[in-house]
Amino acid sequence: MSEQKIDTRLWSSKARHLSPYIPGEQPKQANLCKLNTNENPFPPSPKVAQAIAEQLNKQAYGLRLYPEPESSTLKQQLAKTYQVQPNQIFVGNGSDEVLALVFACFFMKERPLLSPDISYSFYPVYAETFGVDLVKIPLQDDFSINPDDYRQPCGGIIIANPNAPTGLLMSLSDIRKLASEHPNAVVVIDEAYIDFAEPQQIGEPESVSAVSLIDEFDNIVVTQTFSKSRSLAGLRVGMAFANPSLIEALTRMKNSFNSYPLDKLAQAGAIASLQDDAYFNKACTKIIELRNVLSQHLAELGFSVLPSQANFIFARPPEGNAEQIAQQLREQGIIVRYFSQPRIDEYLRITVGTTAQNGRLIEALTGLLSAS
């Protein structure tokens, strides 16, 4: 059957001209070593499944009712976990929805939004969707972010920290500089991978999360997600931390778009995850250990490896033939992420997997490199 041609006559001009975000593929091939979308290789806390089962068993009839529109119970638990106030928290259907609302609330201004030229590829899509003028600030030659490069008029700044796909981390002092030099612009720090950071590696104290700055600066918004460190990509839970005035703006925008973004099961699972600190900390520590070992093995194979603070590694093969290596790995049932983009088209982004998955990857790479 031939593919049906898409008729766009009835589409809005906005829909016709959008260039949508392309997520990492989710193939259903058996025995696949999937290291392309930065999912956690370990399951969530057992308490998550228990909480969801209890929600279904005890309150199945209650699913006919809408969930808490403001996810108040979840916010209370988040406030306890992050040592903030409930009115400093916003939650949504994954951090992607939270970020979309952030763009609508804070960046639709006359002055441009500033963001690194190499970062989360959803930012340009949001900018196009909401009609935001996006100015990309080039990373340094070592892929780091220099806050001095952002010393220009703007309507907002958004930075992933650790950055994606590089995995590099900005210091809190650099984030302070951005916020203090742009008091009339919202500075968004997207911390999807922050729980995998090692503060001592960049001379920071116990925490490198910018959540610690929201009482100090009224123009900082910090977004996080349950998808990575809490192994709940399938539940779609994201959050933002900021001063109450910014949270109120996000709440108003949410209630003008979707009053009930988080279902009852997602809220129950998220709360249970937050209540199991021991499991969470153990899983994060294990991934950091696996990341460091995998980085060492890649370096021994001749890869140029960036010092990642995320649950993935950004590395250049010895010959820079990243696209070829990615295709050869795919032929062996191993998927990594390749970006056909200037400056990074010789690099691969590799999700940290289990010991077995990482071992399978290194074995395959060893064979490919020795045969070349």
Secondary structure, DSSP 8 states (H G I E B T S, - for coil): --------TTS-HHHHH------------TT-EE-SS---SS---HHHHHHHHHHHHHHGGGGGS---TT-HHHHHHHHHHHTS-GGGEEEESHHHHHHHHHIIIII-SSS-EEEESSS-THHHHHHHHHT--EEEE---TTS---GGGG-S--SEEEEESS-TTT-----HHHHHHHHHH-TTSEEEEE-TTGGG--GGGGT--S---GGGGTTT-TTEEEEEESSSTTS-TTT--EEEE--HHHHHHHHHHHHTT-S--S-HHHHHHHHHHHT-HHHHHHHHHHHHHHHHHHHHHHHHTT-EE----SSEEEEE-TTS-HHHHHHHHHHTTEE-EE---TTTTT-EEEE---HHHHHHHHHHHHHHHHH-
